[in-house]
Amino acid sequence: MRGMTAGSLEVTSDGTVRGMVGGDVLVASGVHATIKGMVAGDVIVERGASVRITGMVSGRVVNLGGAVEVRGMVAG
């Protein structure tokens, strides 16, 4: 995903989120994702998902049983 998403975003396949998300980002179970942009809300990681954050998250990172690596900034 590139560009700007005004609301929330559900990531249902492996890949990279670039750009800005105006709401939350939900990383679905079994998905491997990298977030390189800015998330205005929370990043929610479901059980069995993995996410690498190299961008900025204004909200919280909520880990529901996945794997999280933070190399960027989480403000919440």
N, C-alpha and C positions, 0 to 999 in steps of 0.2 A: 504494500500500500504506500502510495506517495501522495503528497498534497495535503489538503485540509479536510478533516471530517468534522462537521459541526456537532454531532452528538457522540454517542458511545459507539464502540467498535468491538465486534466479536471476531477473534482470530480463530479460524477453524481449519487452517492448513499451515504447514511449515512455511516460514518466510520472515521477512523483515518489514517492520513498520517504520516508515520515514515520514517526516512532515509533522503536522499537528493534529491531535485528536482533542476535541472540545469537551469530551465527557470521559467515561471510564473505558478501559480496555480489558476485555475478558479473554484470557488465553485458555482455550478449550482443552479438555483432557486428551493426552497423546500428542499434542502439538508442540513443536520446538520453534520458538520465535525470538527475534531480536528486536528491541525497541531502540531506534537511533534518533527519534524525534522528540517532541514534547507532548506529554499527556497532561491535560488540565485536571483530570479527575484521578481515580484510583486505577491501579493495575491489579486485576484479580487473576490468580493463577490456580486453575483447577487441579485436582489430584491427577498425577501422571503427566502433567504438562511441564515444560521447562521454558524459562525466559531469561534472556540476558539483556540487561538495561544499560545502555551506554549513553542515553539521552537524559531528559529531565522529566520527573514525575512530580506534579504539584500536590497530589494527594498522597495516599498510602499505597504500599504494596501489601496485598492480602494474599497470603499463601495458604491454600486449602489442601496442601499435600503434594505440591509439585516441587520443582527445583528452581531456585532463583539466584542469579548472579547480578550484583549491582556494581557497575563501574562508572556510573553516572551520578546523578543527584536525585535524591528523594526528599521532598520538603515536608511531607505529611507525617 
